[in-house]
Amino acid sequence: MLVNKAYKFRLYPTKKQTELIHKTIGCSRFVFNFFLGKQKEKDAYWYLVKEMVQYGQLPTNNWKGGYRRVDK
């Protein structure tokens, strides 16, 4: 029989610690949203390239390369 246990606890930070926690969460949110936006821009760009190849506006999509195996 599997028994799951959990602990609940509460923190009581000082005002300075609370301010630091809020700054840290704010910075994390900014970085996440920034790179999420970059990913969405990249996805939209490759969607357009794929669509242009499909309609014959670009001959082939040679820009997106995969990993090449190099034998030593």
PDB file with one MODEL, atoms N, CA, C and O in Angstrom:
MODEL        1
ATOM      1  N   MET A   1       0.835  -1.177   0.000  1.00  0.00           N
ATOM      2  CA  MET A   1       0.000   0.000   0.000  1.00  0.00           C
ATOM      3  C   MET A   1       0.885   1.248   0.000  1.00  0.00           C
ATOM      4  O   MET A   1       1.782   1.386   0.832  1.00  0.00           O
ATOM      5  N   LEU A   2       0.622   2.144  -0.937  1.00  0.00           N
ATOM      6  CA  LEU A   2       1.400   3.361  -1.078  1.00  0.00           C
ATOM      7  C   LEU A   2       0.734   4.489  -0.292  1.00  0.00           C
ATOM      8  O   LEU A   2      -0.447   4.782  -0.476  1.00  0.00           O
ATOM      9  N   VAL A   3       1.506   5.104   0.575  1.00  0.00           N
ATOM     10  CA  VAL A   3       0.982   6.197   1.387  1.00  0.00           C
ATOM     11  C   VAL A   3       1.731   7.476   1.018  1.00  0.00           C
ATOM     12  O   VAL A   3       2.957   7.534   1.117  1.00  0.00           O
ATOM     13  N   ASN A   4       1.003   8.482   0.601  1.00  0.00           N
ATOM     14  CA  ASN A   4       1.609   9.776   0.294  1.00  0.00           C
ATOM     15  C   ASN A   4       1.521  10.678   1.505  1.00  0.00           C
ATOM     16  O   ASN A   4       0.478  10.773   2.151  1.00  0.00           O
ATOM     17  N   LYS A   5       2.624  11.339   1.808  1.00  0.00           N
ATOM     18  CA  LYS A   5       2.646  12.266   2.921  1.00  0.00           C
ATOM     19  C   LYS A   5       3.002  13.643   2.409  1.00  0.00           C
ATOM     20  O   LYS A   5       3.750  13.780   1.441  1.00  0.00           O
ATOM     21  N   ALA A   6       2.475  14.652   3.052  1.00  0.00           N
ATOM     22  CA  ALA A   6       2.768  16.026   2.681  1.00  0.00           C
ATOM     23  C   ALA A   6       2.906  16.864   3.944  1.00  0.00           C
ATOM     24  O   ALA A   6       2.325  16.570   4.989  1.00  0.00           O
ATOM     25  N   TYR A   7       3.689  17.906   3.805  1.00  0.00           N
ATOM     26  CA  TYR A   7       3.870  18.837   4.910  1.00  0.00           C
ATOM     27  C   TYR A   7       3.402  20.204   4.463  1.00  0.00           C
ATOM     28  O   TYR A   7       3.721  20.652   3.362  1.00  0.00           O
ATOM     29  N   LYS A   8       2.652  20.859   5.313  1.00  0.00           N
ATOM     30  CA  LYS A   8       2.246  22.231   5.053  1.00  0.00           C
ATOM     31  C   LYS A   8       2.982  23.119   6.041  1.00  0.00           C
ATOM     32  O   LYS A   8       3.096  22.810   7.227  1.00  0.00           O
ATOM     33  N   PHE A   9       3.478  24.231   5.513  1.00  0.00           N
ATOM     34  CA  PHE A   9       4.140  25.174   6.390  1.00  0.00           C
ATOM     35  C   PHE A   9       3.905  26.581   5.853  1.00  0.00           C
ATOM     36  O   PHE A   9       3.571  26.758   4.682  1.00  0.00           O
ATOM     37  N   ARG A  10       4.075  27.548   6.689  1.00  0.00           N
ATOM     38  CA  ARG A  10       3.865  28.925   6.295  1.00  0.00           C
ATOM     39  C   ARG A  10       5.104  29.725   6.662  1.00  0.00           C
ATOM     40  O   ARG A  10       5.699  29.543   7.724  1.00  0.00           O
ATOM     41  N   LEU A  11       5.469  30.609   5.757  1.00  0.00           N
ATOM     42  CA  LEU A  11       6.622  31.468   6.000  1.00  0.00           C
ATOM     43  C   LEU A  11       6.149  32.837   6.475  1.00  0.00           C
ATOM     44  O   LEU A  11       5.096  33.323   6.062  1.00  0.00           O
ATOM     45  N   TYR A  12       6.916  33.430   7.317  1.00  0.00           N
ATOM     46  CA  TYR A  12       6.645  34.776   7.794  1.00  0.00           C
ATOM     47  C   TYR A  12       7.874  35.636   7.510  1.00  0.00           C
ATOM     48  O   TYR A  12       8.666  35.910   8.411  1.00  0.00           O
ATOM     49  N   PRO A  13       8.031  36.064   6.245  1.00  0.00           N
ATOM     50  CA  PRO A  13       9.233  36.842   5.910  1.00  0.00           C
ATOM     51  C   PRO A  13       9.137  38.279   6.433  1.00  0.00           C
ATOM     52  O   PRO A  13       8.054  38.809   6.685  1.00  0.00           O
ATOM     53  N   THR A  14      10.295  38.870   6.580  1.00  0.00           N
ATOM     54  CA  THR A  14      10.333  40.283   6.966  1.00  0.00           C
ATOM     55  C   THR A  14       9.957  41.129   5.750  1.00  0.00           C
ATOM     56  O   THR A  14       9.813  40.603   4.646  1.00  0.00           O
ATOM     57  N   LYS A  15       9.799  42.432   5.950  1.00  0.00           N
ATOM     58  CA  LYS A  15       9.442  43.313   4.832  1.00  0.00           C
ATOM     59  C   LYS A  15      10.517  43.296   3.751  1.00  0.00           C
ATOM     60  O   LYS A  15      10.202  43.307   2.561  1.00  0.00           O
ATOM     61  N   LYS A  16      11.768  43.270   4.153  1.00  0.00           N
ATOM     62  CA  LYS A  16      12.865  43.245   3.181  1.00  0.00           C
ATOM     63  C   LYS A  16      12.849  41.928   2.392  1.00  0.00           C
ATOM     64  O   LYS A  16      13.061  41.928   1.179  1.00  0.00           O
ATOM     65  N   GLN A  17      12.602  40.827   3.071  1.00  0.00           N
ATOM     66  CA  GLN A  17      12.536  39.528   2.394  1.00  0.00           C
ATOM     67  C   GLN A  17      11.338  39.464   1.456  1.00  0.00           C
ATOM     68  O   GLN A  17      11.429  38.908   0.361  1.00  0.00           O
ATOM     69  N   THR A  18      10.208  40.037   1.887  1.00  0.00           N
ATOM     70  CA  THR A  18       9.013  40.067   1.037  1.00  0.00           C
ATOM     71  C   THR A  18       9.294  40.853  -0.237  1.00  0.00           C
ATOM     72  O   THR A  18       8.901  40.440  -1.328  1.00  0.00           O
ATOM     73  N   GLU A  19       9.969  41.979  -0.097  1.00  0.00           N
ATOM     74  CA  GLU A  19      10.321  42.798  -1.262  1.00  0.00           C
ATOM     75  C   GLU A  19      11.236  42.025  -2.203  1.00  0.00           C
ATOM     76  O   GLU A  19      11.055  42.083  -3.420  1.00  0.00           O
ATOM     77  N   LEU A  20      12.194  41.319  -1.674  1.00  0.00           N
ATOM     78  CA  LEU A  20      13.111  40.532  -2.493  1.00  0.00           C
ATOM     79  C   LEU A  20      12.390  39.377  -3.200  1.00  0.00           C
ATOM     80  O   LEU A  20      12.680  39.078  -4.358  1.00  0.00           O
ATOM     81  N   ILE A  21      11.468  38.743  -2.513  1.00  0.00           N
ATOM     82  CA  ILE A  21      10.676  37.660  -3.120  1.00  0.00           C
ATOM     83  C   ILE A  21       9.859  38.206  -4.284  1.00  0.00           C
ATOM     84  O   ILE A  21       9.798  37.581  -5.343  1.00  0.00           O
ATOM     85  N   HIS A  22       9.233  39.359  -4.101  1.00  0.00           N
ATOM     86  CA  HIS A  22       8.423  39.957  -5.159  1.00  0.00           C
ATOM     87  C   HIS A  22       9.284  40.359  -6.354  1.00  0.00           C
ATOM     88  O   HIS A  22       8.870  40.180  -7.500  1.00  0.00           O
ATOM     89  N   LYS A  23      10.478  40.901  -6.100  1.00  0.00           N
ATOM     90  CA  LYS A  23      11.384  41.262  -7.192  1.00  0.00           C
ATOM     91  C   LYS A  23      11.824  40.026  -7.965  1.00  0.00           C
ATOM     92  O   LYS A  23      11.878  40.044  -9.195  1.00  0.00           O
ATOM     93  N   THR A  24      12.136  38.961  -7.251  1.00  0.00           N
ATOM     94  CA  THR A  24      12.574  37.725  -7.893  1.00  0.00           C
ATOM     95  C   THR A  24      11.478  37.141  -8.768  1.00  0.00           C
ATOM     96  O   THR A  24      11.740  36.721  -9.895  1.00  0.00           O
ATOM     97  N   ILE A  25      10.266  37.111  -8.263  1.00  0.00           N
ATOM     98  CA  ILE A  25       9.139  36.589  -9.043  1.00  0.00           C
ATOM     99  C   ILE A  25       8.870  37.480 -10.249  1.00  0.00           C
ATOM    100  O   ILE A  25       8.564  36.978 -11.330  1.00  0.00           O
ATOM    101  N   GLY A  26       8.978  38.790 -10.080  1.00  0.00           N
ATOM    102  CA  GLY A  26       8.782  39.715 -11.190  1.00  0.00           C
ATOM    103  C   GLY A  26       9.814  39.528 -12.282  1.00  0.00           C
ATOM    104  O   GLY A  26       9.479  39.543 -13.467  1.00  0.00           O
ATOM    105  N   CYS A  27      11.074  39.351 -11.893  1.00  0.00           N
ATOM    106  CA  CYS A  27      12.139  39.123 -12.881  1.00  0.00           C
ATOM    107  C   CYS A  27      11.923  37.801 -13.604  1.00  0.00           C
ATOM    108  O   CYS A  27      12.099  37.722 -14.820  1.00  0.00           O
ATOM    109  N   SER A  28      11.548  36.777 -12.874  1.00  0.00           N
ATOM    110  CA  SER A  28      11.294  35.464 -13.484  1.00  0.00           C
ATOM    111  C   SER A  28      10.152  35.555 -14.489  1.00  0.00           C
ATOM    112  O   SER A  28      10.227  34.979 -15.574  1.00  0.00           O
ATOM    113  N   ARG A  29       9.107  36.271 -14.132  1.00  0.00           N
ATOM    114  CA  ARG A  29       7.967  36.447 -15.034  1.00  0.00           C
ATOM    115  C   ARG A  29       8.392  37.184 -16.296  1.00  0.00           C
ATOM    116  O   ARG A  29       7.989  36.816 -17.400  1.00  0.00           O
ATOM    117  N   PHE A  30       9.212  38.234 -16.132  1.00  0.00           N
ATOM    118  CA  PHE A  30       9.680  39.001 -17.290  1.00  0.00           C
ATOM    119  C   PHE A  30      10.499  38.123 -18.230  1.00  0.00           C
ATOM    120  O   PHE A  30      10.275  38.138 -19.441  1.00  0.00           O
ATOM    121  N   VAL A  31      11.443  37.360 -17.690  1.00  0.00           N
ATOM    122  CA  VAL A  31      12.301  36.511 -18.514  1.00  0.00           C
ATOM    123  C   VAL A  31      11.468  35.448 -19.223  1.00  0.00           C
ATOM    124  O   VAL A  31      11.676  35.201 -20.411  1.00  0.00           O
ATOM    125  N   PHE A  32      10.544  34.822 -18.530  1.00  0.00           N
ATOM    126  CA  PHE A  32       9.688  33.802 -19.146  1.00  0.00           C
ATOM    127  C   PHE A  32       8.889  34.389 -20.296  1.00  0.00           C
ATOM    128  O   PHE A  32       8.868  33.823 -21.389  1.00  0.00           O
ATOM    129  N   ASN A  33       8.229  35.521 -20.063  1.00  0.00           N
ATOM    130  CA  ASN A  33       7.403  36.141 -21.097  1.00  0.00           C
ATOM    131  C   ASN A  33       8.238  36.634 -22.272  1.00  0.00           C
ATOM    132  O   ASN A  33       7.796  36.559 -23.419  1.00  0.00           O
ATOM    133  N   PHE A  34       9.442  37.137 -22.000  1.00  0.00           N
ATOM    134  CA  PHE A  34      10.326  37.611 -23.067  1.00  0.00           C
ATOM    135  C   PHE A  34      10.671  36.465 -24.013  1.00  0.00           C
ATOM    136  O   PHE A  34      10.534  36.602 -25.228  1.00  0.00           O
ATOM    137  N   PHE A  35      11.114  35.349 -23.469  1.00  0.00           N
ATOM    138  CA  PHE A  35      11.509  34.236 -24.316  1.00  0.00           C
ATOM    139  C   PHE A  35      10.316  33.496 -24.915  1.00  0.00           C
ATOM    140  O   PHE A  35      10.444  32.879 -25.972  1.00  0.00           O
ATOM    141  N   LEU A  36       9.177  33.547 -24.265  1.00  0.00           N
ATOM    142  CA  LEU A  36       7.962  33.003 -24.868  1.00  0.00           C
ATOM    143  C   LEU A  36       7.599  33.805 -26.114  1.00  0.00           C
ATOM    144  O   LEU A  36       7.203  33.234 -27.130  1.00  0.00           O
ATOM    145  N   GLY A  37       7.732  35.126 -26.036  1.00  0.00           N
ATOM    146  CA  GLY A  37       7.486  35.976 -27.194  1.00  0.00           C
ATOM    147  C   GLY A  37       8.464  35.689 -28.320  1.00  0.00           C
ATOM    148  O   GLY A  37       8.073  35.648 -29.486  1.00  0.00           O
ATOM    149  N   LYS A  38       9.741  35.490 -27.980  1.00  0.00           N
ATOM    150  CA  LYS A  38      10.749  35.149 -28.999  1.00  0.00           C
ATOM    151  C   LYS A  38      10.397  33.833 -29.678  1.00  0.00           C
ATOM    152  O   LYS A  38      10.527  33.717 -30.896  1.00  0.00           O
ATOM    153  N   GLN A  39       9.957  32.851 -28.920  1.00  0.00           N
ATOM    154  CA  GLN A  39       9.590  31.551 -29.483  1.00  0.00           C
ATOM    155  C   GLN A  39       8.392  31.688 -30.412  1.00  0.00           C
ATOM    156  O   GLN A  39       8.356  31.067 -31.474  1.00  0.00           O
ATOM    157  N   LYS A  40       7.417  32.492 -30.020  1.00  0.00           N
ATOM    158  CA  LYS A  40       6.237  32.698 -30.864  1.00  0.00           C
ATOM    159  C   LYS A  40       6.611  33.402 -32.165  1.00  0.00           C
ATOM    160  O   LYS A  40       6.072  33.071 -33.221  1.00  0.00           O
ATOM    161  N   GLU A  41       7.537  34.378 -32.102  1.00  0.00           N
ATOM    162  CA  GLU A  41       8.003  35.054 -33.321  1.00  0.00           C
ATOM    163  C   GLU A  41       8.680  34.063 -34.255  1.00  0.00           C
ATOM    164  O   GLU A  41       8.446  34.069 -35.464  1.00  0.00           O
ATOM    165  N   LYS A  42       9.523  33.211 -33.680  1.00  0.00           N
ATOM    166  CA  LYS A  42      10.239  32.221 -34.488  1.00  0.00           C
ATOM    167  C   LYS A  42       9.261  31.242 -35.125  1.00  0.00           C
ATOM    168  O   LYS A  42       9.397  30.913 -36.303  1.00  0.00           O
ATOM    169  N   ASP A  43       8.280  30.775 -34.366  1.00  0.00           N
ATOM    170  CA  ASP A  43       7.282  29.845 -34.900  1.00  0.00           C
ATOM    171  C   ASP A  43       6.480  30.488 -36.027  1.00  0.00           C
ATOM    172  O   ASP A  43       6.196  29.844 -37.036  1.00  0.00           O
ATOM    173  N   ALA A  44       6.110  31.773 -35.853  1.00  0.00           N
ATOM    174  CA  ALA A  44       5.355  32.469 -36.897  1.00  0.00           C
ATOM    175  C   ALA A  44       6.196  32.611 -38.155  1.00  0.00           C
ATOM    176  O   ALA A  44       5.677  32.474 -39.263  1.00  0.00           O
ATOM    177  N   TYR A  45       7.492  32.884 -37.999  1.00  0.00           N
ATOM    178  CA  TYR A  45       8.382  33.020 -39.157  1.00  0.00           C
ATOM    179  C   TYR A  45       8.464  31.708 -39.922  1.00  0.00           C
ATOM    180  O   TYR A  45       8.331  31.698 -41.145  1.00  0.00           O
ATOM    181  N   TRP A  46       8.677  30.615 -39.227  1.00  0.00           N
ATOM    182  CA  TRP A  46       8.814  29.331 -39.928  1.00  0.00           C
ATOM    183  C   TRP A  46       7.488  28.876 -40.512  1.00  0.00           C
ATOM    184  O   TRP A  46       7.475  28.155 -41.510  1.00  0.00           O
ATOM    185  N   TYR A  47       6.383  29.278 -39.920  1.00  0.00           N
ATOM    186  CA  TYR A  47       5.075  28.975 -40.509  1.00  0.00           C
ATOM    187  C   TYR A  47       4.942  29.676 -41.859  1.00  0.00           C
ATOM    188  O   TYR A  47       4.463  29.085 -42.826  1.00  0.00           O
ATOM    189  N   LEU A  48       5.371  30.948 -41.920  1.00  0.00           N
ATOM    190  CA  LEU A  48       5.315  31.686 -43.182  1.00  0.00           C
ATOM    191  C   LEU A  48       6.236  31.074 -44.224  1.00  0.00           C
ATOM    192  O   LEU A  48       5.861  30.973 -45.392  1.00  0.00           O
ATOM    193  N   VAL A  49       7.437  30.663 -43.823  1.00  0.00           N
ATOM    194  CA  VAL A  49       8.377  30.044 -44.764  1.00  0.00           C
ATOM    195  C   VAL A  49       7.789  28.752 -45.308  1.00  0.00           C
ATOM    196  O   VAL A  49       7.867  28.490 -46.509  1.00  0.00           O
ATOM    197  N   LYS A  50       7.201  27.945 -44.434  1.00  0.00           N
ATOM    198  CA  LYS A  50       6.599  26.685 -44.871  1.00  0.00           C
ATOM    199  C   LYS A  50       5.453  26.940 -45.850  1.00  0.00           C
ATOM    200  O   LYS A  50       5.299  26.235 -46.847  1.00  0.00           O
ATOM    201  N   GLU A  51       4.655  27.965 -45.544  1.00  0.00           N
ATOM    202  CA  GLU A  51       3.544  28.314 -46.415  1.00  0.00           C
ATOM    203  C   GLU A  51       4.041  28.805 -47.781  1.00  0.00           C
ATOM    204  O   GLU A  51       3.450  28.475 -48.809  1.00  0.00           O
ATOM    205  N   MET A  52       5.126  29.593 -47.797  1.00  0.00           N
ATOM    206  CA  MET A  52       5.679  30.083 -49.059  1.00  0.00           C
ATOM    207  C   MET A  52       6.242  28.944 -49.897  1.00  0.00           C
ATOM    208  O   MET A  52       6.106  28.959 -51.120  1.00  0.00           O
ATOM    209  N   VAL A  53       6.865  27.965 -49.269  1.00  0.00           N
ATOM    210  CA  VAL A  53       7.374  26.797 -49.990  1.00  0.00           C
ATOM    211  C   VAL A  53       6.204  26.010 -50.569  1.00  0.00           C
ATOM    212  O   VAL A  53       6.275  25.526 -51.699  1.00  0.00           O
ATOM    213  N   GLN A  54       5.141  25.883 -49.804  1.00  0.00           N
ATOM    214  CA  GLN A  54       3.976  25.126 -50.245  1.00  0.00           C
ATOM    215  C   GLN A  54       3.343  25.758 -51.485  1.00  0.00           C
ATOM    216  O   GLN A  54       2.891  25.043 -52.380  1.00  0.00           O
ATOM    217  N   TYR A  55       3.306  27.095 -51.546  1.00  0.00           N
ATOM    218  CA  TYR A  55       2.690  27.773 -52.676  1.00  0.00           C
ATOM    219  C   TYR A  55       3.671  28.087 -53.798  1.00  0.00           C
ATOM    220  O   TYR A  55       3.303  28.747 -54.770  1.00  0.00           O
ATOM    221  N   GLY A  56       4.911  27.628 -53.679  1.00  0.00           N
ATOM    222  CA  GLY A  56       5.876  27.790 -54.749  1.00  0.00           C
ATOM    223  C   GLY A  56       6.568  29.137 -54.784  1.00  0.00           C
ATOM    224  O   GLY A  56       7.234  29.448 -55.772  1.00  0.00           O
ATOM    225  N   GLN A  57       6.438  29.938 -53.763  1.00  0.00           N
ATOM    226  CA  GLN A  57       7.108  31.232 -53.728  1.00  0.00           C
ATOM    227  C   GLN A  57       8.574  31.088 -53.353  1.00  0.00           C
ATOM    228  O   GLN A  57       9.385  31.950 -53.691  1.00  0.00           O
ATOM    229  N   LEU A  58       8.919  30.029 -52.670  1.00  0.00           N
ATOM    230  CA  LEU A  58      10.306  29.678 -52.365  1.00  0.00           C
ATOM    231  C   LEU A  58      10.547  28.277 -52.913  1.00  0.00           C
ATOM    232  O   LEU A  58       9.684  27.410 -52.778  1.00  0.00           O
ATOM    233  N   PRO A  59      11.704  28.041 -53.529  1.00  0.00           N
ATOM    234  CA  PRO A  59      11.932  26.720 -54.114  1.00  0.00           C
ATOM    235  C   PRO A  59      11.974  25.605 -53.070  1.00  0.00           C
ATOM    236  O   PRO A  59      11.248  24.619 -53.201  1.00  0.00           O
ATOM    237  N   THR A  60      12.796  25.737 -52.054  1.00  0.00           N
ATOM    238  CA  THR A  60      12.864  24.760 -50.963  1.00  0.00           C
ATOM    239  C   THR A  60      13.281  25.471 -49.698  1.00  0.00           C
ATOM    240  O   THR A  60      13.787  26.592 -49.737  1.00  0.00           O
ATOM    241  N   ASN A  61      13.072  24.833 -48.612  1.00  0.00           N
ATOM    242  CA  ASN A  61      13.452  25.386 -47.322  1.00  0.00           C
ATOM    243  C   ASN A  61      14.800  24.785 -46.931  1.00  0.00           C
ATOM    244  O   ASN A  61      14.855  23.740 -46.283  1.00  0.00           O
ATOM    245  N   ASN A  62      15.876  25.444 -47.323  1.00  0.00           N
ATOM    246  CA  ASN A  62      17.216  24.947 -47.012  1.00  0.00           C
ATOM    247  C   ASN A  62      17.816  25.587 -45.768  1.00  0.00           C
ATOM    248  O   ASN A  62      18.931  25.239 -45.380  1.00  0.00           O
ATOM    249  N   TRP A  63      17.111  26.504 -45.140  1.00  0.00           N
ATOM    250  CA  TRP A  63      17.669  27.210 -43.995  1.00  0.00           C
ATOM    251  C   TRP A  63      17.590  26.398 -42.726  1.00  0.00           C
ATOM    252  O   TRP A  63      18.453  26.526 -41.858  1.00  0.00           O
ATOM    253  N   LYS A  64      16.587  25.576 -42.599  1.00  0.00           N
ATOM    254  CA  LYS A  64      16.381  24.831 -41.364  1.00  0.00           C
ATOM    255  C   LYS A  64      17.105  23.510 -41.485  1.00  0.00           C
ATOM    256  O   LYS A  64      16.612  22.593 -42.141  1.00  0.00           O
ATOM    257  N   GLY A  65      18.253  23.396 -40.870  1.00  0.00           N
ATOM    258  CA  GLY A  65      19.044  22.187 -40.986  1.00  0.00           C
ATOM    259  C   GLY A  65      18.945  21.323 -39.742  1.00  0.00           C
ATOM    260  O   GLY A  65      18.639  21.811 -38.654  1.00  0.00           O
ATOM    261  N   GLY A  66      19.200  20.068 -39.909  1.00  0.00           N
ATOM    262  CA  GLY A  66      19.207  19.150 -38.772  1.00  0.00           C
ATOM    263  C   GLY A  66      20.629  18.931 -38.295  1.00  0.00           C
ATOM    264  O   GLY A  66      21.564  19.587 -38.754  1.00  0.00           O
ATOM    265  N   TYR A  67      20.772  18.029 -37.397  1.00  0.00           N
ATOM    266  CA  TYR A  67      22.091  17.691 -36.890  1.00  0.00           C
ATOM    267  C   TYR A  67      22.773  16.739 -37.868  1.00  0.00           C
ATOM    268  O   TYR A  67      22.170  15.795 -38.379  1.00  0.00           O
ATOM    269  N   ARG A  68      24.030  17.016 -38.105  1.00  0.00           N
ATOM    270  CA  ARG A  68      24.785  16.150 -39.002  1.00  0.00           C
ATOM    271  C   ARG A  68      25.736  15.295 -38.182  1.00  0.00           C
ATOM    272  O   ARG A  68      26.383  15.781 -37.255  1.00  0.00           O
ATOM    273  N   ARG A  69      25.811  14.057 -38.521  1.00  0.00           N
ATOM    274  CA  ARG A  69      26.703  13.145 -37.826  1.00  0.00           C
ATOM    275  C   ARG A  69      28.079  13.233 -38.461  1.00  0.00           C
ATOM    276  O   ARG A  69      28.225  13.084 -39.675  1.00  0.00           O
ATOM    277  N   VAL A  70      29.068  13.472 -37.650  1.00  0.00           N
ATOM    278  CA  VAL A  70      30.423  13.575 -38.150  1.00  0.00           C
ATOM    279  C   VAL A  70      31.201  12.378 -37.619  1.00  0.00           C
ATOM    280  O   VAL A  70      31.364  12.224 -36.409  1.00  0.00           O
ATOM    281  N   ASP A  71      31.676  11.539 -38.518  1.00  0.00           N
ATOM    282  CA  ASP A  71      32.473  10.387 -38.116  1.00  0.00           C
ATOM    283  C   ASP A  71      33.919  10.798 -37.987  1.00  0.00           C
ATOM    284  O   ASP A  71      34.453  11.496 -38.849  1.00  0.00           O
ATOM    285  N   LYS A  72      34.546  10.374 -36.928  1.00  0.00           N
ATOM    286  CA  LYS A  72      35.954  10.723 -36.712  1.00  0.00           C
ATOM    287  C   LYS A  72      36.831   9.541 -37.002  1.00  0.00           C
ATOM    288  O   LYS A  72      38.052   9.633 -36.878  1.00  0.00           O
TER     289      LYS A  72
ENDMDL
END
